[in-house]
Amino acid sequence: GAGVSQSPRYKVAKRGQDVALRCDPISGHVSLFWYQQALGQGPEFLTYFQNEAQLDKSGLPSDRFFAERPEGSVSTLKIQRTQQEDSAVYLCASLLGGSPNTEAFFGQGTRLTVV
Amino acid sequence: GQNIDQPTEMTATEGAIVQINCTYQTSGFNGLFWYQQHAGEAPTFLSYNVLDGLEEKGRFSSFLSRSKGYSYLLLKELQMKDSASYLCAVNSGNTPLVFGKGTRLSVIA
């Protein structure tokens, strides 16, 4: 595709519900990042893939958060038993190479609201 | 640990010059990025510095001093459309592309 695509754009979940957020990176991009962005804050790193390998998941806030990229392209971020503090915009970014010394391209994000 | 600091908010006048500072303390360093983010939109790339010195790109310039753990983004001839958040991000090697909290810039007439 022309850019990074995320779906859904908006998600309202009841507390305790499981959600799955999808990221379609730019075709051929090796690296993929997930970030959580609260209102008025910078993006907080969650996890990072090179191809299908999850190289760093140190930013995942709890074991309720899980990310995968099984075929090295599309990635899914899953949040189990959502809590109100999970409400945020979830951003996905991809870049061509294995190390970010070039431009990372961001999707429009998924705005998650937990009620 | 990693620490990236930027001022929270700045205000500047249309047509003026503004400098947004970023200091960082990271376990490694493989480059520093600046991104622009308009409200409700995705961040977009502005600049990348890996060596000391000034990189100029049109109205925007970015400076890096690795020994001081310091960078700044310089915006010249400010326009109203430059009102946005400016995000400093570091590739520390261990955790690529870690962002600061961002600086919200308001350009006033």
Contacts between the chains, C-beta under 8 A, distances in Angstrom:
chain1	res1	chain2	res2	distance
A	4	B	42	8.0
A	31	B	96	7.5
A	33	B	96	7.5
A	33	B	97	6.1
A	35	B	99	7.4
A	40	B	104	7.5
A	41	B	101	5.5
A	41	B	102	7.0
A	42	B	85	7.8
A	42	B	87	5.4
A	42	B	99	4.2
A	42	B	100	5.4
A	42	B	101	4.3
A	42	B	102	4.2
A	43	B	43	7.0
A	43	B	87	7.2
A	43	B	99	4.8
A	44	B	99	7.4
A	45	B	95	6.2
A	45	B	97	7.1
A	45	B	98	5.4
A	45	B	99	7.2
A	48	B	95	7.4
A	48	B	96	6.2
A	48	B	97	7.8
A	56	B	94	7.8
A	56	B	95	5.6
A	56	B	96	7.7
A	58	B	95	6.5
A	59	B	95	7.7
A	91	B	42	6.8
A	91	B	43	7.5
A	93	B	43	7.9
A	93	B	97	7.5
A	99	B	30	6.7
A	99	B	91	7.0
A	99	B	96	6.5
A	100	B	30	7.9
A	100	B	31	7.3
A	100	B	33	7.5
A	100	B	91	5.0
A	100	B	96	4.7
A	100	B	97	4.7
A	101	B	30	6.7
A	101	B	31	5.3
A	101	B	48	6.8
A	101	B	50	6.6
A	101	B	91	6.9
A	102	B	48	7.2
A	103	B	45	4.1
A	103	B	48	7.5
A	104	B	33	7.8
A	104	B	45	6.8
A	104	B	97	6.2
A	105	B	45	7.9
A	106	B	42	3.9
A	106	B	43	5.1
A	106	B	44	7.4
A	107	B	42	6.2
A	108	B	41	7.3
A	108	B	42	5.3
A	109	B	42	6.4
